[in-house]
Amino acid sequence: MIKAILIFNNHGKPRLSKFYEHYSEDTEQQIIRETFHLVSKRDENVCNFLEGGMLIGGSENKLIYRHYATLYFVFCVDSSESELGILGLIQVFVETLDKCFENVCELDLIFHVDKVHNILAEMVMGGMVLETNMNEIITQVDAQNKMEKSEAGIAGAPARAVSAVKNMNLPEMPRNINIGDISIKVPNLPSFK
Amino acid sequence: MALKIVKGSIDRMFDKNLQDLVRGIRNHKEDEAKYISTCIDEIKQELKQDNIAVKANAVCKLTYLQMLGYDVSWAAFNIVEVMSSSKFTYKRIGYLAASQCFHESTDVIMLTTNQIRKDLSSPNQYDTGVALTGLSCFVTPDLARDLANDIMTLMSHTKPYIRKKAVLIMYKVFLKYPESLRPAFPRLKEKLEDPDPGVQSAAVNVICELARRNPKNYLSLAPLFFKLMTSSTNNWVLIKIIKLFGALTPLEPRLGKKLIEPLTNLIHSTSAMSLLYECVNTVIAVLISLSSGMPNHSASIQLCVQKLRILIEDSDQNLKYLGLLAMSKILKTHPKSVQSHKDLILQCLDDKDESIRLRALDLLYGMVSKKNLMEIVKKLMLHVDKAEGTTYRDELLTKIIDICSQSNYQYITNFEWYISILVELTRLEGTRHGHLIASQMLDVAIRVKAIRAFAVAQMATLLDNAHLLTGNTQRNGICEVLYAAAWICGEFSEHLEEPMATLEAMLRPKVATLPGHIQAVYVQNAAKLFATVLRGQEGAPADSTVAQETSQLLIDRLPLFVQSSNLEVQERASCILQLVKYIQKLQQKDVEVAEEVTALFAGELNPVAPKAQKKVPVPEGLDLDVWINEPPSGSESEDEGRKSKGKAVFAKDESRHTKPRYTEVDEKELAKRREVRKAEQANNPFYIKASPSSQKVYQDGVGVEHIPVVQIDLSVPLKVPGMPMSDQYVKLEEERRERNKADKKKKKDKKKREKGEKGRRRRGDSGPESEEDITPAHMVDIVTEEMPENALPSDDDDKDPNDPHKALNIDLDKPLADSEKKLPVRSHRPDEVLKSPMEDRQVVEVVPEPKKKTGKEKKEKKDRKKSKEKKKKHKQEEEEDLMGAGSEEPVQPEETKEVAAPPPASTPEASDLDFWLSNAPVPSNPQAAAAPASTPRTASGMAAVAPDSEPEEAKDTEPEETKSSTHKKKKQKKEKKKKKHHHNHSDGAGDESVQNGTVEEEEPLPPMSNYALLAENSYIKMVCDIQGNLQDGSQVVVSVIFENKCDSFIKSMEFNVLDSLNSKLQRPDGAGPHDGLIVPFQLPPGISNEARFIFSVQNIVMPQKLKGTLTFIVKTDDSSTHEKLDFKLHFTCTSYLITTPCYSDAYSKLLESGDLKGCSLKLEGVNQPFHHLLARICFHHHFSVVERIDSCASMYSRSIQGHHMCLLVKTADQTVSIDAKCDEPGLLGNVLDEIKLTFSQC
């Protein structure tokens, strides 16, 4: 089981938090802080597994994380998950984000956290891995987005226009906080079907 | 209209959307909280509007704020509103918000039930998908109960996208509503073989998750998983399955044997590291589960260790980490194979990565021996000094203690060294583990008598330098060691060289700053010391003033403790103070008091095992829950008060020394305890070993400067400047060993004697041979901890009673009781009961389905048959089935098909796990096992579909056909055979009567079998059963059981039948009309197996006989001979009938229709109960009872070609008259003849 999925940046700002067990908002923030604290002090070239998160589940759980440029992707899992498998899953997740957002960067996650949630929902459900095939995930996400667009129809147009205008007023919206080299490969990843 | 929408959206386009909110927050970095609170106000306004789009936008923003840590539960109702929007866009926003912030105590959740149900059944798959995803996050027991049925239906949805989500969410449903597990399990199991890999993977996921918690309930699935493992190519699925096997093997070593080879092959062949790693892991689990002495497995261990070494040596830190992790598992059972890699592991201890160091530490635990313990600990102590970060240092500390104390201090040869290590560890700043060190000190001092003098000296030093440990604070837990030090000095004060100095040290005013429980120990042990001092002084008759000075010291210092705010300290101090005052008075009168004072603390101490108390068996006849006296009637509360008072008094006295649970004793337990204590011959509270758990870690206080112990000027080991004292022991030890070696050569026999003296513990010593040479430096007698006589062997106090998975510990092999067959149906649902025979047809197709699908359920039928209160249950079940069928049938057309023609890969024989496992030899490679599974056999071409259960090749993971489980039993061990035989025959009867529903069991039915002897010779026996094919009106299925009667191997069996015009054996495409069918298995001696053959028939009115031949090769050790056996297949008309239930109103309509021709039959001299008679007709002739009134019953059946057949059976005075009606008189006549024959035979 996956207990929680957290994305935060190099400064510990949460970009996405998904807990598959209930915690109060305060505890969630503590967990995020603790996790950030644990993960951020680790060197780049150490292993991606980490024990010792006290808040989620304690000793039975493990943190499995990957660091892409500005963002940490952390999965908190219990012993039923394969460590390397989860690493692979994170990779699939990031690559999917990259496809869906066309060259994903941290800003995409900042402004479209709902979309990230929707993508994640196609991969992990209630703490269990639902789909590992990137094409299948993208197909489903696209189909749902298409549906959303068709529902917005004519009414959506002005809103989109306004949103475009709003974005135009924002020269400081750079796309350079790239998530970085997502092609980091885990050696001998399982070939996800 | 469109204009209005546009206008509405223009109105709100200047509302803040999520992006604006995020942008706003980023622009207000200084006053973020203030900005957000204004945003929340805006959101509250937006939520008040009627426009759902505005609300959705607001909820979307709330979801973001929730991530930032803001409580948004106040908007729960609005979230529900957005969830119920008809637009997918908004619905998705609503469900996302709900999944982020709803939980079990969210009260509006109960409002969502119907909305969710509606979404689940939405025609739009994404509505359903979104609802399932949301539900998976916030499902509550209520929701689970109410929606379980709907979700179960979705498990058979046509879209794999929905199926996989429905399957996955079932796990959550099970957790919240454990009652749903058993009814849903058969379907879940089916999904393991879903054509869609995603659904399959989801099912594997769920079952693995379930099985991990309660593995024994899922053992019966092992064959199925084994097959999946050998056939699947999806690594994700493979990993899960292999992990699952890892959990199953400890329960069933035979499974392990079967797994080893395919896993080894995977290890060799796979290129995916993740898969390789999991394989290694499971192989390790297998090896652990097998008895370690098996020589042929050493190769597997070597393979694992060698692969792991490659991982550990890899530059990838992840692999290194995992390699170490797996290595530690091997260590437990095969320490020697790991010990050879000590170099590698010590190297990892220096790794820069903390995770890896921690793993390496774990491994060290198992690598120590007497020889290298000191060296390893020395290395660890260096790490302790270097370590930054308290977590890692604490980890090191616990590991050092673990390593040294493991298996009852097995590897410690020099306890002085160990005490020094412990003392050195007290220098650790800010450790949480003071109590751990303390308990080790106590344990060693109590149990190793030879070390007491040394320990006392060390402890006295510690006490003297207590200020170094605590400074002026109690900041760290390390002051706990003073607790141990004080107690050791007091208890073993006879070893003290300068008791007076120590006494003085224990009564320093500084002590009052220590935590209460430590002060209390100080006070008590000061009294013990006082006794020792007195005795020493009186023994050497100096002037009595010295003695009186000692008393005066106590009288001066103790009042400080009398004023303590800690009750315990206060009480002890005042008690002792008065005692000392009295002693002083006596001393002034020159009375010798030393002896009497010493007597206060007399008595030898024995260590008691921590669990000893719990293990005292309850004496027979003692019921602790029974009142000793009649309970006082009126004043319950008063009594309680009194009791708790007594409790409190007791707790004050004892709480510190006993485990917390003792504080809740009542009088009876108290009495019991007293007894136990008496038996231990001690009244000293320290008798019970201090348990770390009962001691609090004191954290109050501030930081202190750290002064190394090296500066302490006292006591031999501490004096060595610049070198930690334990090092000295390492050197000494080396020298000593050198000396010993030299000595040894001379006195080999002496060594033997020594060993004998070493005490009980050493006898079990199993270190490597070379270690035997190392004698301990001291004659140590490690006293084993005392246990009560007849201690209960096991205790399962490790289990967490709150674990939600406990509720899922449900035996899934047990048959479903009728009431559980379906999940509770909501009462407001219309009960769809089908009435006409036409509709019945549909029903019938479903009814047998669950029975035939799984081996489990087959078993269940058997068991049910045995139960005696049947009639009602059957009816109920039938109804329930029908109801279920009404609602579920439409979504599972494929399954219906399977009834008649199960796809070859559908049902491996799960119920016969034993059989599967007992076929000892392992498949030579996974491909071999996988090959038969993948042999294409379509339903139409399944002329020879049969289970391959050749023991030699373990192909028995193979499909089993519907009824074969009954015969499988036969294949089991010979000695059981007789019994089983009986069993499986009656089984058939049970099956029928269940369907018929109305058979009363006034008396047990005689065993019945439809299997008739086909042919037999000295080599082989064939029995067969002929059944019409429900699906195809022109097919008959013949199930033949082949039984090998000789002592030789029978193989290459070929089954051939001479076709007639009317009936033809179905042969695979491409085979000629006269070719035989190869029976797809071989038979070792004494084994039987079943194969099925399909015949197509055109005319079913007449019975028919077909001639056939079975050819086979009998293989003995030295020769093989061709043999053949002729047989005649008899297709009776009965075999064209299919048991079909019918309702009475439909039945009477049928009779009224006038389409049926009548015929009748009289049987004389039938001497058996009516219900037996009916059961026989039902069983042998495939009828079902429609109605029974006294000695009259109406029965119904239908042929495969749809002829209705009605019987009215009456009995009176041994005469049975049967009036029959059918729309095909020829068929009817033949069936009646056959019925007559049946009864004439019995």
Interface residues (C-beta under 8 A of the other chain):
Chain A: M1 P14 L16 S17 K18 Y20 H22 E25 D26 E28 Q29 R42 D43 N45 V46 C47 N48 F49 L50 E51 G52 S80 S82 E83 L84 G85 L87 G88 I110 F111 H112 V113 D114 H117 N118 A121 M125 G126 G127 M128 V129 L130 E131 T132 N133 E136 Q140 A143 Q144 M147 E148 E151 A152 I154 A155 G156 A157 P158 A159 V162 S163 K166 N167 L170 V186 P187 N188 L189 P190 S191 F192 K193
Chain B: A2 I5 V6 G8 S9 I10 R12 M13 F14 N17 L18 Q19 D20 V22 R23 R26 C60 T63 Y64 Q66 M67 L68 G69 Y70 D71 K87 F88 T89 R92 I93 L96 Q100 H103 E104 N124 Y126 G129 V130 L132 T133 S136 C137 V139 Y161 K164 K165 L168 I169 Y171 K172 P197 G198 S201 A202 N205 V206 C208 E209 R212 T233 N234 N235 W236 I239 K240 K243 S271 A272 M273 S274 L275 L276 Y277 E278 D316 Q317 N318 L319 K320 Y321 L322 K352 D353 E354 S355 I356 L358 T391
